[in-house]
Each structure stands twice: as structure tokens, then as C-alpha cells.
Amino acid sequence: MHQLQHGNSSPQQCTSPSPMPPWVASASRLTSLTKRRAIERLPAAFGRHKAAPRALNLRVRSASTHVSPTAINLRPNIPPRNKELYDALSALSGTAETYVNISRLQLALSGLAAQDAVTRVAVLGLNSQVGAQRLARLLLADPLGNEESWEKELEKAGDGNERAVLLKFGDENDTHRPTPLYKVLSAPSRVLRAHNLEVLVSTLNVDTANMLMTASTESSEESVLVPKLQATSARGTPVPYPVHKTLILGEGIDSALAFGRFSSDSATDMREMVKVAVDLPAPQKEADTDAQAESAVINVEVGSQALASFRESVANSQIFERGWFRSGLPTLSKWLTSDLQPVEPIKPTMRTLISSIADDVEAKLLKEDTARITLLASIPTDREATTAITNALDAWAEKSHTELRDELDEAFSARNWHKLSWWKLLWRVDDVTMLSQEIIERRWLISAEKSSIFLAGRMAQAGFPEELPKNVVYDIPVTTTDTAPTLDNPPPTNLSTEVRKSQPWSENIATAREELVAANVPPLQALAQRLILQTMSTTSLSSALSALLYVSSSCSVFEASAVAALGLTFSLRRMQKLWEGARESWQGTVREEGRRTLKATEDLVRLIIRSKEQGKAAVDEGAIERRQAREAVKAVREALAKMSEQTEQQK
């Protein structure tokens, strides 16, 4: 320790010949002590000490911007070298809005507009945020320094409802504008400063027990690279926070398997943007790890113990080295800072982000094209099924009309219907409802209804819907001066305000039967009762008049009885005429309603068949949009290729 204070040796000389990690020996705190320089005057020394950190903080924070979704999109000052790529990405947001992730696209545009944009890295925990916070602390902490307050804040064990944490470079006393989405911590970390990093610590916001259900509604790549942040009030939809790279921490084999099921829908290689770390028991010896692998086995506890031992005494450097490499954290440290070197014109991470956006758009376009081709390829098979269904519909309609005619002829010539003859109405008036309702319920399209259910099953098997996919457009007559509602020409009053629920077409006959009974049986019953009452009243009045004439005048019994007979004959004749006419009209109504129901059902089924054929054979309206999206992606790739050529020429 005495040698370290005088800057004459390194930590390796004070312990043992075993090598130290290169980044430990090159820490900024020790290199500043090893420089020999003359003693400066006090004001000049204070002036430089005060100005340097201030300029550095301004540079970092000017590039660290989080654009709100509701912010006004003003045209920024774009560097000339990035203008072509920026314009190509802006065009992609307009032509391929349906297929591109707007959050990731805005991140790429903001990175191209800035001179030295911040690189966002997310550390997401599958099971909890506590493990992710401890891992982020180990990756960003300075082993040669004491434990900072931001480290203690990350080490706190929460209750499982912690807000996300955003780690920025800066002094621990810096103040930040509060936000309900995440808590900002300023960390004077050498890694954050050297690579211009921001680290978001959160959870994947996906319950490992329900990952399969989530994967069907949102792609795993978007869930990982665009974490969703929920406000503390838990109101509203989560806010997306796109990042350039994501480190996922799983605890145990179960979480690793759950994440494997969750990411099974992703066919792209995300090893440059996504790294999966599984916290498992550390091996006894250091294991060989592939830095390019998509996953790594680590042990956060062993890494924490190694860091604590080195901070306790530099003499424990060998213990620290063994524990650090046993924990597997060097692989994550290397992955965290890879592709972050400042290369003109853009960083490798920015190039990877833009390429990933283009690949994602092309994958979605290919998926939609495949679905369209599959739909068109199935049309010949559907035409055969359509022909069979149409023939079955024709046979059903012909058979149903024949059934309607024969069954009603038999019903109206049967004994029960003759029980309602006019001369039997005096003692059968209470049976009108029962007998007429029985005819409709037992003889009105019974077999046609059963056959329609069978036909509906065949149509469902062939893929036809039970209802129309959209409302039928009816022809609305043009209103003229003659048909417009006025005082002399009032509007029609026979309009119905009843709202009918949509139902399968196979239920039309049953519904029509119920409506027929409700609309035609009660009026027939009421007419029968009214005719009986009128007949009895007329007969009673004529009989009373006959008796009055016989008593009050010199009319004979024959003459007085003639008045009563005349009244009886008139009332019975009137009842016969009205009742038989009503019966014939009722028979015609029942027959006509049956024909109308069959015709409406047949037209509806044909419309369903025709709508499906038109929907499949219709012009693909999205083809133009997909072609424009492909052209925009091609322009982005060409602009990116030009930048790569410029980089090669500079080398």
C-alpha cells in the first residue's frame, strides 16, 4: 500500500505474480496518482479542476434525452454524414407505419440526429428486479473505489413493486426531474462515462407462468428490446422504452426454460443485441466461456463476494481475480462494452439497431405475403366446396317449398281446421288459438328447419360463416320534392325501432315461426270473439223487437216471429261471411309468410357464399403498401451500405 501511494508500482507488485484484469490496472483513480507533474499555483489548479468535469457533464447530458410520445417532432440539426440515412428512416416511418416499431425507429432517428448519442442498455430480470439491480451494480462498480451510495440503493431488497431504475453518469448529488416511470440514479461510474452509456434496470413485465399467452400477442423481440414501463399509479397503458441492447437475468433453470419458450417465436439472431444470463451455482474452477454465445452462466453472489474482498484489501487481488472469473461476469462486462467504440460515421450499435429494424419490417412483410399466397392457393378447393354447397342449397329450397305446399294443404283440409267452421264457432270460439297455433307449430316448415340445420353444419365445415361478415348495404330511394315529408305528405309511421340481435341464418325459420304466431293468432282469436258478440247482440235485439211488436200492436205471432228470424238470419250470414273470409285470408298469410321466409333464408345463404368468394378474390389493397414499404427498406439498406463503404475507405 505504501508503494501504491507513491506511484512506484502496480497492485500486481504488492501481492503475487498472477495477472490482474487489465481494466483494474488501468483505473482512472490510480493513473491520476502515478502522473508526476510540477506543483501549480492554487488559483490555476482550482480553475482547471472546476472546468473539466463541468464540460464533461454537459456533453453527456446533452445527448441523454428521452423524447416523450407526445412531444412535438421538430426537425433537428442532423449531421451531414447522417442526413441520407436519417431521411430514409423517416420515409420508412411513413410508408411502413403498419410494419415498423415506432419506438425503436424514434430511438434510431434520435441517435442519428445527435453528435454523440447515448447508448441505452437494459438489464431486465425475469423473476424480480432485485437480481437485475445487483447484476447492474457489479457491472458498473469500480473495484478500486469504496462502495458508493448508488450501489447501496441498488442493493436494497424491495417488496417486488419497485420502479424501474435508470443509471446515468454524473455526481451522486445531481438532481433530476422526477418521473413516475422510473427512478434516476447518478453514478460516477467509469464504464458509463467512457462509453456514454445509460442503463435501465427493470423486469421483463411478463409473468413466467403466462409467457406463452403473451408471446401470441406480441413478438418476443419487441418485448425484450422495447421494455414497458408502468407508472406507480398503475393507471393507463405501459410506456415503451426502446434500448439498443438488453441483458436478461434469469434465476435458476426454470426461468431459463420459461424464457426459451417465450422467445421461441423469434427466428432472427439477436446475439448482438440480447444476452441471456442465468444465475446458477458457480463451478469450482473457471470455465471456458464463449463471448459470442447468446447465453452465459453467472453467479451474482460469488461476484459480490469477490468485489467485497478486493475493496477490503488490495492484497486480496488474487482472491478477487479467481472469484470474479468463477462468477462468469467478465463475459458480461465484455459484451456490455462491445461495439460501443466511437467509429465514424455511426457506432456499431447504431448500425445493428437500424439493420434490426429493417430486418423486422421485412420479416413482417414476408409473413403477410405468405398468408396472402396461402389464401389465394386455397381458392380452387373452396370453389369445389362452394359448388357443392350451392347445389345443396338449391335442393333444400325446392324441397322446402314443396313441403310448405303439401303440409299446409293437408293441415287446412284436416278435421281440426274444420272444427273452426263458422257454424261451429259458437262452441269452438275458445279453441281458435289452440287449433291455429297447432297448425303453425306442427305443419309450418318443420322438415325445412331440420334440413337447414344440417346444411348449416356442412357450410361451417367448409369454412363459411354463419352470419354476414359485414352489414348488407340496402338501396335507399332518392328523396324528391314529392316524397319528402311535409305537412301535406307526413312521414311514414310504420317504422320499427326494434333492434334485432344478429343470429345464425339457420335460426331464421324458428324465429319467423314465433313471429308468425305472435302476429296472426291473437287477431284471429279476437275476431272470433267479436263476431260471436256481434251475432248474439244482433239476435237479441231482433228478438226483443219482435216481442215488443207482438205486445204493443196488433201484429200476429207469425209477423212478430218474422222480425226475429230476419235478425237471426242477418247476424248469422254476416258472421259466416266475415269468418270464412278471415279464415281464407289467414291461410293465405300463413302460406305467403312461409314462402317469404324460405326466399329470405335462401337469399341470405347465397349472400354469405358470395361475400366469402368476393372477400378472397378481391384485390389485395395492402399490396401497394407492402411494395412501398419494401422500397423504403431498400433505401435504408442502401444508405447504411454507403456509410459502411465510407468507414472502410477511412480505414
PECORQUI-V151987 format. One record per residue. N is the residue number from 1. SS is DSSP state (~ for helix, > for strand, _ for the rest). Layout:
n->{N N}
ss->{SS SS}
//
This chain:
n->{1 2 3 4 5 6 7 8 9 10 11 12 13 14 15 16 17 18 19 20 21 22 23 24 25 26 27 28 29 30 31 32 33 34 35 36 37 38 39 40 41 42 43 44 45 46 47 48 49 50 51 52 53 54 55 56 57 58 59 60 61 62 63 64 65 66 67 68 69 70 71 72 73 74 75 76 77 78 79 80 81 82 83 84 85 86 87 88 89 90 91 92 93 94 95 96 97 98 99 100 101 102 103 104 105 106 107 108 109 110 111 112 113 114 115 116 117 118 119 120 121 122 123 124 125 126 127 128 129 130 131 132 133 134 135 136 137 138 139 140 141 142 143 144 145 146 147 148 149 150 151 152 153 154 155 156 157 158 159 160 161 162 163 164 165 166 167 168 169 170 171 172 173 174 175 176 177 178 179 180 181 182 183 184 185 186 187 188 189 190 191 192 193 194 195 196 197 198 199 200 201 202 203 204 205 206 207 208 209 210 211 212 213 214 215 216 217 218 219 220 221 222 223 224 225 226 227 228 229 230 231 232 233 234 235 236 237 238 239 240 241 242 243 244 245 246 247 248 249 250 251 252 253 254 255 256 257 258 259 260 261 262 263 264 265 266 267 268 269 270 271 272 273 274 275 276 277 278 279 280 281 282 283 284 285 286 287 288 289 290 291 292 293 294 295 296 297 298 299 300 301 302 303 304 305 306 307 308 309 310 311 312 313 314 315 316 317 318 319 320 321 322 323 324 325 326 327 328 329 330 331 332 333 334 335 336 337 338 339 340 341 342 343 344 345 346 347 348 349 350 351 352 353 354 355 356 357 358 359 360 361 362 363 364 365 366 367 368 369 370 371 372 373 374 375 376 377 378 379 380 381 382 383 384 385 386 387 388 389 390 391 392 393 394 395 396 397 398 399 400 401 402 403 404 405 406 407 408 409 410 411 412 413 414 415 416 417 418 419 420 421 422 423 424 425 426 427 428 429 430 431 432 433 434 435 436 437 438 439 440 441 442 443 444 445 446 447 448 449 450 451 452 453 454 455 456 457 458 459 460 461 462 463 464 465 466 467 468 469 470 471 472 473 474 475 476 477 478 479 480 481 482 483 484 485 486 487 488 489 490 491 492 493 494 495 496 497 498 499 500 501 502 503 504 505 506 507 508 509 510 511 512 513 514 515 516 517 518 519 520 521 522 523 524 525 526 527 528 529 530 531 532 533 534 535 536 537 538 539 540 541 542 543 544 545 546 547 548 549 550 551 552 553 554 555 556 557 558 559 560 561 562 563 564 565 566 567 568 569 570 571 572 573 574 575 576 577 578 579 580 581 582 583 584 585 586 587 588 589 590 591 592 593 594 595 596 597 598 599 600 601 602 603 604 605 606 607 608 609 610 611 612 613 614 615 616 617 618 619 620 621 622 623 624 625 626 627 628 629 630 631 632 633 634 635 636 637 638 639 640 641 642 643 644 645 646 647 648 649 650 651}
ss->{_ ~ ~ ~ ~ ~ _ _ _ _ _ _ _ _ _ _ _ _ _ _ _ ~ ~ ~ ~ _ _ ~ ~ ~ ~ ~ ~ ~ _ _ _ _ _ _ _ ~ ~ ~ ~ ~ ~ ~ ~ ~ ~ ~ ~ ~ ~ ~ ~ ~ ~ ~ ~ ~ ~ _ _ _ _ _ _ _ _ _ _ _ _ _ _ _ _ ~ ~ ~ ~ ~ ~ ~ ~ ~ ~ ~ ~ ~ ~ ~ ~ _ _ _ _ _ _ ~ ~ ~ ~ ~ ~ ~ ~ ~ ~ ~ ~ _ _ _ _ _ > > > > > > > _ _ _ ~ ~ ~ ~ ~ ~ ~ ~ ~ ~ ~ ~ _ _ _ _ _ _ _ _ ~ ~ ~ ~ ~ ~ ~ _ _ _ _ _ _ _ _ > > > > > > _ _ _ _ _ _ _ _ _ _ _ _ > > > > > > _ _ ~ ~ ~ ~ ~ ~ _ > > > > > > > _ _ _ _ ~ ~ ~ ~ ~ ~ ~ ~ ~ ~ _ _ ~ ~ ~ ~ ~ ~ > > > > _ _ _ _ _ _ _ _ _ > > > > _ _ > > > > > > > _ ~ ~ ~ ~ ~ ~ ~ ~ ~ ~ ~ ~ ~ _ _ _ _ _ _ _ _ > > > > > > _ _ _ _ _ _ _ _ _ _ _ _ _ _ _ > > > > _ ~ ~ ~ ~ ~ ~ ~ ~ ~ ~ ~ ~ ~ _ ~ ~ ~ ~ ~ ~ ~ ~ ~ ~ ~ ~ ~ _ _ ~ ~ ~ ~ ~ ~ ~ ~ ~ _ _ _ _ _ _ _ _ _ _ ~ ~ ~ ~ ~ ~ ~ ~ ~ ~ ~ ~ ~ ~ ~ ~ ~ ~ ~ ~ ~ ~ ~ ~ ~ ~ ~ ~ ~ ~ _ ~ ~ ~ ~ ~ ~ ~ ~ ~ ~ ~ ~ ~ ~ ~ ~ ~ ~ ~ ~ ~ ~ ~ ~ ~ ~ ~ ~ ~ ~ ~ ~ ~ ~ _ _ ~ ~ ~ ~ _ _ _ ~ ~ ~ ~ ~ ~ ~ ~ ~ ~ ~ ~ ~ ~ ~ ~ ~ ~ ~ ~ ~ ~ _ _ ~ ~ ~ ~ ~ ~ ~ ~ ~ ~ ~ ~ ~ ~ ~ ~ _ _ _ _ _ _ _ _ _ _ _ _ _ _ _ _ _ _ _ _ _ _ _ _ _ _ _ _ _ _ _ _ _ _ _ _ _ _ _ _ _ _ _ ~ ~ ~ ~ ~ ~ ~ ~ ~ ~ ~ ~ ~ ~ ~ ~ ~ ~ ~ ~ ~ ~ ~ ~ ~ ~ ~ ~ ~ ~ ~ ~ ~ ~ ~ ~ ~ ~ ~ ~ ~ ~ ~ ~ ~ ~ ~ ~ _ _ _ _ ~ ~ ~ ~ ~ ~ ~ ~ ~ ~ ~ ~ ~ ~ ~ ~ ~ ~ ~ ~ ~ ~ ~ ~ ~ ~ ~ ~ ~ ~ ~ ~ ~ ~ ~ ~ ~ ~ ~ ~ ~ ~ ~ ~ ~ ~ ~ ~ ~ ~ ~ ~ ~ ~ ~ ~ ~ ~ ~ ~ ~ _ _ _ _ ~ ~ ~ ~ ~ ~ ~ ~ ~ ~ ~ ~ ~ ~ ~ ~ ~ ~ ~ ~ ~ ~ ~ ~ ~ ~ ~ ~ ~ _}
//
